[in-house]
């Protein structure tokens, strides 16, 4: 069981180091697009009930 846990942690560590920079970059790009939409009036307001 311990060998499995160590292998799993090793796999996850390599995955994180390879994937996290791309995730951060995409989140930053998404935030920029969201802010542009908010400031540009492209986001519609919710209808009143």
Secondary structure, DSSP 8 states (H G I E B T S, - for coil): -HHHHHHHHHHHHHHHHHHHHHHHHHHHHHHHHHHHHHHHT-S------
